Amino acid sequence: MTAGFALAGRTASEISAAVEAGVRSGALSAGAALPPIRAAATQLGVSPATVAAAYQALRQRGIAESAGRQGTRVRPRPALAAARGQFRLEVPEGTLDLASGGPDPRLLPDLGPALARLAAAPPPTGYAGGTGYAPLRTAAREALGREGVDAAELAVVGGALDGVERLLGAHLLPGDRVAVEDPGWANLLDLVAALGLRPVPVRVDDAGPDPQGLADALRAGARAVVVTSRAHNPTGASVTAPRAADLRAVLAAHPDALVIEDDHAGELSVEPLHPLAGATGAWGFVRSVSKPFGPDLRLAVVAGDAATIARLTGRQRLGTGWVSLVLQRLVADLWGDPATAATVARARAEYEARRAALVDALRARGLTVTGRTGLNVWLSVPDETAAVARLREAGYAVAPGALYRIATPPAVRITVSALDLPAIPALADAAAKAASGALPTPTA
């Protein structure tokens, strides 16, 4: 238990509210252990069942998680607005940020020309957004169709995670099991917890999710599976054609399962797409634009079966209504602009060169690393906390693997977005020292 925090309350709701207040104020930090159920019950003068119910409510709201024999602890990134910066990865001044995971701003398209063209065109008027922007939908259908995804039914949402959340909400209820990649996207793992869903980990290798692991998860009751098509975050995996065939064979035995594919890299990926779309009766394929065009462009298109897309758009109309038509028009313009396509192609080649060079340099130093495609590499280490601290001392901020993994061994994620080619040998040397336990020499 963190010093300065005292558990309080007589009912399950009061106890959970006290913990929530502690997390919000910063008195309870990420990873802080909550008192054992029986000890807390004795301290508060309530029954163990009352404390257990409070902890269960915290887990269902994505604030706490089970830590096995260590009991219950605050999640690394709880679903709760807390003290500013409390659950963000700290990047000290003068440290090279290889932890944040975003694209390199130097490689993003210039939005100025597209915005100028937008300003010169007559703006839409009235509440017409519910029908969407036809040129965007046409461009999306053509692009996805060329890669083997049936996009006859299409929705526009506010980014990849928004699309995934809406797809899960269209079919699942709190308590349902979801097969997730392990390691997997940290935001997805946090979202699953916040929705009250139960994650079932499926091991990932360079070719994507393990078919046997997926089969085991589905037999264990998983009603949905979320798969990253390419540029997997954090490992750089990409679903190959043979692996897609194996996964389709597994899914054929579970026709009622919901299959969600996240293709966040899109045009930035050097790997061809091998989709699972249509492998079951309920599916959704999400293509976002934040990585190739810029993080502030919160837009994704979702293709899926008719029932799923109808549920998604119906619920959307009862809430936000639609994604801004200004944003839809901007993305449609970028998708059709040859200059933007050329910029994205240059970025794709640059990311590929950086990632491949880093993987080669780390392997040359005897380290175990994966990173087949995308913006990240996954470096195995014996001790995450020590490796992160040592690399920070050497001038590099990397992300601890605990944010991304459930049952897989320790590792750190290194993002190549801010990494220039000449800097790679020094980083690889520092990583080798950090992974071996030696203290690196701080940079000037």
Buried (B, 14 or more C-beta within 10 A) or exposed (E): BBEEBEBBBEEBEBBBBBBBBBBBEBBBBBEBBBBBBEBBBEEBEBEBEBBBBBBBBBBBBBBBBEEEEEBBBBBBBBEBEBEEEBBEBEBEEEBBBBBBBBBBEEBBBEBEBBEEEBEEEEEEEEEEBEEBBEBBBBBBBEBBEEBBBBBEBBBBBBBBBBBBBBBBEBBBEEEBBBBBBBBBBBBBBBBBBBBBBBBBBBBBEBBBBBBEBBBBBBEEEBBBBBBBBBBBBBBBBBBBEEBBEBBBEBBEEBEEBBBBBBBBBBBBBBBEBBBBBBBBEBBBBBBBBBBBBBBEBBBBBBBBBEEBBBBBBEEBEEEEEBBBBBBBBBBBBBBBBEEBBEBBEEBBEBBBEBBBBBBBBBEEBEBEBBBBBBBBBBBBBEEBEBBBBBBBBBBBBBBBBBBBBBEBEBBBBBBBBBBEEEBBBBBBBBBBBBBBEEEBEEEE
